[in-house]
């Protein structure tokens, strides 16, 4: 299992467009990608679930990735979040 944290720097927080980019990136991998915030977790592939975390600028997301391609998925998810959040 791989884990990392990401603090949201985007003023608009985790909104639909950003959640869509995260979901699209997660679909490229077989591994499970969970995004957590304030005790809630959402599958990264679930656009509505991601938006339901209601994460805003300054909030810290906890990401857990597990599966056969977790190392590659972890690198991609970090990059997508750094570019968009």
trRosetta pair geometry for C-beta under 8 A, 3 or more apart (Angstrom, degrees):
i j d omega theta_ij theta_ji phi_ij phi_ji
1 64 6.2 -11 -174 -168 112 93
1 65 6.9 153 -160 78 62 47
1 66 4.4 -26 -104 -88 83 102
1 70 6.9 -119 -126 -159 29 160
2 64 7.5 152 82 -157 50 45
2 65 4.6 -15 62 61 98 102
2 66 7.4 177 22 -74 65 52
2 70 4.9 163 2 157 112 110
2 71 6.6 141 -56 -91 144 47
2 73 7.7 161 49 77 137 90
2 74 4.1 -58 121 -81 155 143
3 62 7.1 -10 -166 -175 103 86
3 63 6.7 158 -153 86 53 59
3 64 5.3 -12 -101 -102 87 68
3 65 7.5 -176 -76 21 40 72
4 63 5.3 -10 62 59 75 106
4 74 6.7 118 -7 -164 122 101
4 77 7.9 156 50 97 124 110
4 78 6.0 -2 86 -89 164 107
5 60 5.5 0 -175 -178 112 107
5 61 6.8 156 -158 80 58 50
5 62 5.6 -25 -103 -101 79 62
5 63 7.3 175 -91 16 27 80
6 60 7.1 157 79 -155 35 61
6 61 4.9 -14 61 57 89 100
6 63 6.6 31 0 -13 107 119
6 78 7.3 180 -77 -130 122 63
6 81 4.6 -30 -151 148 168 145
6 82 7.4 -121 -135 -64 122 64
6 85 6.3 72 145 90 126 133
7 58 6.8 -18 -175 -154 100 28
7 59 7.2 170 -148 89 61 30
7 60 5.0 -31 -93 -97 72 77
7 61 7.8 -179 -84 17 23 71
8 13 5.8 44 153 -133 152 57
8 14 6.4 -95 -106 -43 145 83
8 55 5.8 144 -29 145 149 108
8 56 6.7 179 85 121 145 24
8 57 5.4 -125 113 -116 102 35
8 58 6.5 -36 70 21 86 24
8 59 5.2 15 23 56 118 77
8 60 7.7 -146 0 -81 76 28
8 61 6.8 78 -45 -17 94 104
8 85 4.8 -73 -125 177 75 105
9 57 6.8 29 -168 -143 17 86
9 85 6.5 110 33 139 70 57
10 13 6.4 -157 90 -45 94 13
10 18 6.9 -177 54 -77 167 153
10 57 6.3 -130 84 -93 44 91
10 84 7.0 -21 -51 152 145 50
10 85 5.2 -94 -1 -147 116 41
11 57 5.3 -7 -124 -67 32 146
12 15 5.0 -34 141 -20 112 135
12 18 7.8 160 94 -13 109 131
12 57 7.5 87 32 -49 19 103
13 54 8.0 -1 153 177 147 43
13 55 5.7 177 -173 108 104 60
13 56 3.8 -57 -94 -124 136 46
13 57 5.4 -99 -71 -31 75 61
13 59 7.2 43 -134 23 103 119
14 18 5.7 -124 -145 91 51 128
14 19 5.9 78 171 -64 89 93
14 50 6.3 -125 165 158 126 93
14 51 6.8 -166 125 -109 97 47
14 53 6.3 2 77 71 152 111
14 54 7.8 157 61 -170 109 7
14 55 4.2 49 6 65 126 101
14 56 7.5 -96 15 -69 77 29
14 59 8.0 -70 -11 68 108 129
14 61 7.6 98 -65 -68 137 133
14 85 6.7 3 -86 -114 75 121
15 18 5.4 85 54 21 66 104
15 19 6.8 -127 104 -8 27 98
15 51 7.4 36 -155 -118 29 97
16 19 5.7 -58 -140 39 26 111
16 20 6.2 31 158 -24 63 106
16 47 7.4 42 -147 -180 70 110
16 51 6.3 13 -85 -91 63 132
17 20 5.7 -55 -154 32 29 115
17 21 6.8 28 151 -18 63 102
18 21 5.7 -52 -152 33 35 110
18 22 6.5 34 151 -17 66 104
18 84 4.8 157 -130 153 93 119
18 85 5.9 100 -165 -72 140 85
19 22 5.7 -54 -149 38 34 112
19 23 6.2 35 153 -20 67 107
19 47 5.1 107 133 -150 112 69
19 50 4.0 160 -140 98 110 131
19 51 5.1 -52 -55 -57 168 83
20 23 5.7 -53 -143 38 30 111
20 24 6.2 31 157 -20 65 106
20 47 5.9 23 -87 -120 62 120
21 24 5.8 -52 -144 36 30 111
21 25 6.4 30 156 -18 63 106
21 80 5.8 -178 138 -168 102 113
21 84 5.3 167 78 -76 150 169
22 25 5.9 -57 -151 36 29 110
22 26 6.4 28 153 -19 64 108
22 35 7.3 20 164 -51 145 151
22 44 5.5 -110 151 -165 99 97
22 50 6.1 148 77 -128 134 160
22 77 7.3 54 -147 -141 84 83
22 80 5.8 144 -100 129 60 133
22 81 7.0 48 -100 -75 108 79
22 84 7.5 -142 -51 76 85 143
23 26 5.8 -57 -148 36 30 111
23 27 6.6 38 153 -29 63 103
23 44 6.2 -177 -98 151 49 65
23 45 5.4 88 -151 -148 81 32
23 46 6.9 -153 -113 40 115 15
23 47 4.8 -41 -45 -70 159 79
23 50 6.6 -128 -56 -7 100 144
24 27 5.8 -50 -154 23 32 116
24 28 7.6 39 150 -27 58 97
25 28 6.1 -49 -169 15 39 115
25 44 7.6 -58 77 151 87 128
25 76 5.5 -176 -177 145 114 111
25 77 6.2 150 121 -92 130 60
25 80 4.5 -98 -35 -59 166 158
26 29 6.4 -74 -165 40 44 101
26 33 4.5 -126 -130 46 115 142
26 43 7.6 153 148 159 155 77
26 44 3.7 160 -74 107 155 114
26 45 4.8 -130 104 -66 125 70
26 73 7.4 57 -128 -158 59 112
26 77 6.9 48 -80 -93 80 107
27 45 5.7 105 -73 -120 75 101
28 73 7.8 171 85 -109 87 85
28 76 7.0 -92 71 148 131 168
29 33 7.1 82 71 -35 127 118
29 67 7.1 130 151 82 103 138
29 69 5.1 -144 -151 88 98 122
29 72 6.9 176 -108 93 120 98
29 73 3.9 66 -127 -92 171 117
29 76 7.3 175 -41 50 128 141
30 67 5.4 -163 106 159 81 137
30 68 5.7 -2 82 47 130 103
30 69 5.5 99 39 18 93 112
31 65 5.3 45 141 -178 136 90
31 66 6.0 175 -162 88 99 27
31 67 2.8 -172 -112 48 68 125
31 68 6.6 -149 -69 41 84 51
31 69 5.3 -129 -26 65 107 71
31 70 4.6 136 -116 -82 153 66
31 73 4.6 -131 49 8 133 161
32 43 7.2 -77 -161 -128 84 95
32 64 8.0 -5 110 110 93 87
32 65 7.1 170 85 -149 54 47
32 66 5.4 -8 54 60 98 81
32 67 5.6 137 8 -41 66 118
33 43 6.9 90 75 -166 66 61
33 44 3.7 -28 103 15 114 132
33 45 7.2 116 54 -27 101 79
33 63 6.8 -13 -170 -167 88 99
33 64 7.6 161 -154 83 42 50
33 65 5.1 -4 -105 -104 74 86
33 73 6.2 -137 -72 162 116 128
33 77 6.1 176 -143 -86 138 147
34 41 4.9 -1 -177 -173 114 117
34 42 7.1 148 -156 73 65 32
34 43 6.4 -47 -101 -100 63 45
34 44 7.0 -128 -85 -26 13 85
34 63 7.1 158 84 -154 54 49
34 64 4.6 -6 57 58 104 97
34 65 7.7 -167 24 -73 67 42
35 41 6.9 151 77 -154 39 63
35 42 5.4 -24 62 62 91 85
35 43 7.9 55 17 155 82 6
35 44 5.4 100 -22 -81 108 81
35 50 6.2 38 61 -115 144 88
35 53 6.8 -76 116 -53 107 158
35 61 5.5 -19 -167 -173 97 119
35 62 7.4 140 -163 75 46 49
35 63 5.5 -15 -105 -101 68 77
36 39 7.6 -34 -173 -153 104 1
36 40 6.6 169 -148 88 66 44
36 41 4.4 -28 -92 -96 88 80
36 42 7.8 163 -83 17 42 62
36 53 7.9 169 -165 -125 22 131
36 61 6.9 137 68 -167 46 64
36 62 4.2 -27 66 67 103 100
36 63 7.5 -171 20 -75 76 30
36 64 7.1 35 -9 -3 115 104
37 40 6.0 -19 67 60 66 90
37 53 4.5 84 45 -175 128 118
37 54 7.8 -158 104 62 136 60
37 55 4.9 -106 -127 -78 170 112
37 59 6.2 38 -148 161 126 125
37 60 7.5 164 -119 87 87 49
37 61 5.5 -45 -70 -110 104 66
37 62 7.0 168 -71 19 50 80
38 53 7.6 144 35 -167 98 82
40 52 7.5 -117 155 119 149 94
40 53 5.8 -174 91 -116 124 76
42 46 5.4 -124 177 73 98 117
42 49 3.3 162 -150 144 116 105
42 50 5.1 -172 107 -71 146 47
42 52 6.5 140 -82 60 139 100
42 53 5.8 -110 -2 -50 130 108
43 46 4.4 85 67 -3 92 110
43 49 5.9 59 41 74 69 157
44 50 6.8 55 -135 -76 44 119
44 63 7.7 40 -69 -138 126 103
44 77 7.0 -64 -131 -121 165 124
46 49 3.4 33 113 20 124 122
46 50 6.3 158 91 -19 69 80
47 50 5.9 -55 -151 32 28 110
47 51 6.6 21 155 -12 63 107
48 51 5.8 -56 -148 40 33 109
48 52 6.1 39 151 -26 65 109
49 52 5.4 -56 -148 34 30 118
49 53 7.5 46 151 -34 58 89
50 53 6.1 -41 -169 5 38 113
51 54 7.7 46 160 -64 50 50
53 61 7.6 54 146 -111 156 102
55 59 4.4 -148 -159 89 85 146
55 61 6.0 12 -132 -71 164 100
56 59 5.3 98 54 -13 56 120
61 81 7.3 -134 63 -140 138 142
61 85 7.7 -7 8 147 136 163
63 74 7.9 144 119 -131 121 75
63 77 6.0 176 176 137 154 139
63 81 7.6 -129 -42 -39 149 155
65 70 4.7 147 127 -149 100 90
65 73 5.1 -177 -165 100 141 117
65 74 5.0 -159 48 -75 151 84
65 77 6.6 -178 -66 13 137 150
66 70 5.7 -9 -126 -94 22 136
67 70 5.2 142 54 -58 62 89
67 73 7.2 39 60 10 112 151
69 72 4.9 -42 175 45 93 114
69 73 5.5 99 114 -26 87 102
70 73 5.5 -60 -139 43 31 112
70 74 5.9 39 160 -29 67 105
71 74 5.8 -50 -148 28 26 114
71 75 6.9 26 154 -16 59 103
72 75 6.0 -55 -156 34 33 111
72 76 6.5 27 152 -14 65 109
73 76 5.8 -59 -148 40 33 110
73 77 6.0 30 157 -19 69 109
74 77 6.0 -56 -142 37 27 108
74 78 6.4 29 158 -19 62 106
75 78 5.9 -56 -150 34 27 111
75 79 6.4 25 154 -18 62 109
76 79 5.7 -58 -150 37 31 112
76 80 6.3 30 155 -19 67 106
77 80 5.8 -52 -144 36 32 110
77 81 6.3 28 158 -14 65 108
78 81 6.0 -63 -150 41 27 107
78 82 6.1 25 156 -18 66 110
79 82 5.8 -56 -143 38 28 109
79 83 6.2 23 159 -15 64 111
80 83 6.0 -61 -146 40 27 108
80 84 6.0 -15 168 15 64 119
81 84 6.5 -78 -133 55 23 87
81 85 4.8 -33 -166 34 69 120
82 85 7.3 -40 -74 54 13 77
